Amino acid sequence: MIDYYLIRSPLSQRSEEAMMNYVRLLSLALNEEVRRVDLSAYLQDGFALLYVASGGSEGYFLEVFEHLKDRTCYILTSGESNSLAASMEILSYIRKHGGSGRILHGDVSSVAAKILALRNAHRALDRLQGKKLGCIGKPSDWLIASDYDAAAVQRKLGVETVSIPMEELLSEIALNRYDGNEYTERFKKASFDREEIEKALYIYGAFQRITDRYGLSGVSVRCFDLLDTVHSTGCLGLSILNSLGIYGACEGDMPSLLSMAVLGSLTGEDLFMCNPSRFDTKEGTATFAHCTLPVTMPDRFSLNTHFESGIGVAVQGSFDPGNCTLFKCSGDLSRHFAIEGRILDTPFSDSLCRTQVRVGISDFSYFLTDPIGNHHILCRGCRKAEIEAFFALLEGEKRQ
């Protein structure tokens, strides 16, 4: 159900029936009820619409503006009876007085799509409130541009950041135990060295106990330190965490973990943290690769070693063709990037990380001129509209 508060001039000659017909059409496009509420109910709803139904309603808007100035005003207008002109005057007043908002206008189906994306952005922001993201160890030394601003993330998202020493992880790994689940069992049945799988699962058990101890919704790990200390990798453990709905990122990369938390809260999709590895600008294809992948995400998988070290256990996934989205935000949320593409196939080369996804994309300029670090997050489906709605909400609609 989506609520709206009606603003219109009593002098409007447009009948109540005509105004409500637009609401009925919108309800059909949304496939849910669009309900008129009073001002009190509108203000209590975290996401609701202002339906400006006629011209000459600006003065009536002023009577309630004092109650609205601290929230983003989503102004719905059918464009009839001078309602669009009134909406523009109202939005100009809102902006002039330090408020934020946008006009929702156009064909009914596109307006409905915008409403759903905006509502989902509000819900994602609510889901993020109070979450905790952890970093085990420091970011890997080569992440020279991947800064993270914990204070900005706390202020904008209500997400707390927890630092955990690497020694705590190593102590947990030394316990050589883990709690089994459907994913540990799937990996144990896979065709691979059983001793290596057990070592990798001990690392998973350590990850799980630490995330439970600190109440984490996601964790990034300085995983390359495990190569020399426990002679294995965190790839399998992070795969299981991601499959269980706990965001797991590699290399202590906190901007990537933040990007996973944002995209996961928006979409509920499985996520693949990956590197852009090869571009074919003539064919319009890009290959993204990494060694950590939720086992729930690919259509098929096998096990292989970690690419750089040749040890440990990594997931090598294969994907059927389908739409996808690539996303990244900066560690202070001041920048973001999203592009939609299509998964074409999953080739394999010994010279790249184990899961390799070839994606058809239309524009390489961002990657080659102004990227946000190297790692990016891939999910299935076309999700750019939801991402843009989320960041418009964070920015108070100032750029709309």
N, C-alpha and C positions, 0 to 999 in steps of 0.2 A: 504494500500500500504506500502511495506517495501523497503527501499532504500539500495543500496550497492555501494561501491567504489571498482573498480577492480584493483588488483595488480597482475601483471604477467610479466614474462620475455619475451621480443620479440623473444628470441631464442627458446622458447618452440615450439615443433613440433605439439602440440595439436591444433586442428583447433578451430576457433571461434565457429563453430557450435557445436562441442563437449562440449565446456565449457558452452555454453548457454543452452545445453540440461539439464545440472544439475540444472540450474536456473529454467527452465520450470518445471522440476519434483518437485522442492521445492515449486514453486508457486502453483502447483496442490495440494500438501500436505497442504499448508497453506490456500488454497482457497481464495487467493488474489494475486494481482500483486506484483512481485519482480522486482524492477526497478533499472537500472544502472544510476548513477548520477556522476557528476564531483566532484572534491574535495570541491569546495565551497558549493555545495548543501549538500554534506555529512556532512560537519562541522556545517551547520545550522540545521541539523536534530538532535533532541534530542536522537533518537535511530536509528542507521543505522549500517550496517554490512560492514566489510572489506572482500572482496572475494579474497583470495589468491589462484590463479588458477593454479599456476605452481611452480616448483622448480626454483632456480636461480633468484628469485624475491626479495631477501633480500635487495640488493643494491637499488632497486627502492623504497622499503619501507623506507629506510633511507632518501631518498630525501623528504619525506613528514612527517617524524616522528615529526619534530619540531611542526607541526600543530596538532598532535594527542596526545601528551604526557599528556595533561590535561583531557583527556576523557578515559572512559573505552572502549577498543577495542574488539569488538566481531568479531573474525576471523573465517570466513566461509571457509571451504575447502572440496572439494569432495573426496580428497585422491588420485586423479589421477595425473599423470605427476609430481610426487614428491611434490605435493602441501602440503601434511601433514607435510613432513620433513621441508619444508620452513616455514610453519606456526609455528612449534615448535621453530625454530631458531628465528623467529620474536617475538614470545611471550616471549622467554627467554630474548631477548634484551629489550623489553618493561619493564619487571620486573626488570631487572638489572639497568635500568635507572629511577626507581621510579614510573613507570606507572602501569596500571592495565589492565587486559583483560582476555579472555578465548578463547579456540578453540571450535568451534561448528562443530562436526564431528561425523559420524555414519550413520545409516540408515536414509533415508530421513524423514520418519515419526517422528522419535525421535528428529531429528534436528529441524523439524518444531515445535514440542511441546516445545522445549527449547526456540526457538525464540519467540514464543507467550508469554511464561512465563516471559521472560526477558523484552519484550516490555511492558507487563502489569505492571511489577515492576517499570519501568520508568514512566509510566503514573500515577501509584499510588503515587509515590514520588512527581510528579507534582501536583496532587490533594491535597496533604497534605500541600504544601507550602502556608503560609499565614493563615492557620487555627488557631483557638483559642480553647483551652480546659480549662474549668473552674472547680475549686474545691470549693464547698460551705461548709464552715466549715473545720475543720481539719480532717485528716484521723481517722477512728475509732481506739480506743486505742489498740485493739488487733492486728492491722496490724503492727506488730513489725518488719517484714522483708520486707515490701513493700515500700522501699524508692523510691523517684522520683527525678530526676535531670532535672529541668526545663531548665537549661543552655544547657545541652547535647541534649535535645529534640529540642530546638531552633536551635542549631548548625547543627544537623544531618538531621532534617526534615523541618526546617523552621516553626515549630509550636510554637505558643506563649501560655504561661500558665497564667491564671488569677485566683487570689484568691479572694473569695467573702465571706464576713462575714455571719455567720449563722443568725445574727439579721436581715439582709436584707431579707433573705428568710422568716423568721417568720413575718416580716412586710407585705410582699406580700401575704402570706397565710391569714392574718387577713382581707384582703380586701374581701374575700369570693366571688370571681368571676373567671370566666374562659371563654375563647372563645370556642364555640362548634365546633366540626368537626365530621367526620364520626366515629372516634374512641370513642369520648366521647358518641356519640349516641349509639354505639354498647354496651358500658358498661352500660349505663342507661337502656337498654332493657334487660340486663342479669338478671337472677334470683338471687338476693342478696338484702340485706338491702339497701333501697334507700337512707336513711340518711347517711349511711357510704360511699356509692358511691359518694354522693355530697361532703362530706368532703374530700374524696380522690381526687376528681376533682378540688377542690379549691387548693389543693397542686400542681396538674398539672398546673393549671393556673399560679401559682407563678413560677414554673419552666420555663414555656414558656416565661413569661415576662422577667425573668432574662436572659435567653439565648438570647432573642431578644435584650435586653439592651446592653449586652456585645458582641454581635455578635459571640456567641459560636457555634461551630460545635459539641461539646460534653460537658457533665458536670457530675461530680461525687459529690455525696451528703453524708454528714455525717447524714444518714437518721435515725439512731436509736435515735438521739436527738429529733425527732418528736414524739416519743412515749409519753413522759412526757409533752411536751409543747402543742401539738395540739391533742394528743390522737388519732392519726392515723398514717399511714405510707406512704412512697413515692413510694411504689411498682407500683401502678396504674399509677401515674404520669410519672415515668420513662418508663413504658411500652409504654405509648402514645408517649413520646419523641422518643424512639427507632423506633416505627412504623412510625413516621414522618421523620426519617432519621437523627435525632439528637442523637448521642450516649449518653446513660444514664447509669451510673455505680453507684453501691451502696457503702455505707460505707466510702465514701471519698477515695476510692481506685483508685489512679491515674495511677499506672502501668496497672491496668485492663482497665481503660478508654483509655490509650494510645494503649493498645493491640487492643481494639475495633476499634479505629481510623485507625490503620494500616491494620487490617484484612478487615474492611469495605471498605477502599480505594482500596484494592486489589480485592475484590470479589463482592462488591455491595450486599452481602447477608445480611439477618437479622441475628442478633447475640444474643446469650444467654450467659450472664455472670453467671457462676455457680461454685459450690464447688464440688470437688471430695468427695463423701460421703461414698461409699462402694466399695471395690474391691473383686472380687472373682477370685483369681489368677489361681485356678484350671480350672474354666470354661472360663477364659479369658474375663470377663465382668467387667465393672465399672459403677457405678451409679453416675450421676452428678445431682445436685439439686440446686434450688434457688427460690426466690419468685418474681423475676422480669423477665418478658419475653415479647418481642414485640408481640402484639396480632396478627400481621401479620405472625408470624413464625410458630406456631403449626397448625396441621390439624384440631384440635378441642380445645376449651377451655371452662372453667367455672371459676367462682370466688370463692375465699375462703379467709380466714383471713391470715394475716401474721403469719408465723410459730412460731417464738420465743415468740411473744407477745400475739398471739391469738386475736389481734384487727386489725383494718384497712381492706384493700382490696388487695388481691394478685391474680395474674393470675395463674391458674392451667391448664397447657397445656398438650395436648396429641399429640404424633408424630406417623405417620406411619413409617414402616421400611425404611431405606435408608442410603446412605453413608453420612459421616460427617467428620469434621476435628476439632481437639482441638488445641488451640494455646495460647501462653503466651509469652510476652517479658518483660524484666526487665525495670525499670523506667529510666535507662540511655541508653537503647538499646544495651547494651554490650552482653546480652544473649537473646536467644529465644528458644522456643521449639514448635514443631508441630508434630502431629501424626494423621494419618487417621484411621478411624474406621467405624463402621456401627451401626446406631441406631437400636436396636432390638425391644424395646417396651418402654412404659411409665408406670411403675408400680406406685402404690401409697401407702405410709406409713405415718401414723400420726406423726412419729418420725423424719421426714425430711421436708425440705422446699417444697413448694407446687408443683412446676413443677419438676418432677423426670424423668430422661432419662437414660435408661440402654443401654450402648454402648459396643459392642464387640471390644476389642483392643488386640494387640499382645504383648505388652511390658509394664511392670509396673515399670521398673527400675528407670526411671526419677522421677516418682511421689514419690517413696519410698526412693530414695537416694539423689536427688539434685533438688528438685522442685523450681520453681520461685513463691514463695508465695502459697496461697491456691486457690484463684479464678483463673479460666481459662475461655477461650472464645470458645464457640461451634458454628460452622456454618454448614450448609448443604453442601454436595458435597466434592469431593477430591481436596484439595487446597494446599497440602504441597509443590508441585513444585513451585507454585507462591510465597509462603512464603519464600522458600529458595532462589529463584531468587531475591526477594526484599532485603533480608539481605546480599546476596552476593554483590548486588549493593551498599548497605550502607558501606560494608567493603572493597570496591574497589577490589573485586574478590580475595583478598589475600589468602583466604582459599580454593579456587577452585583448 
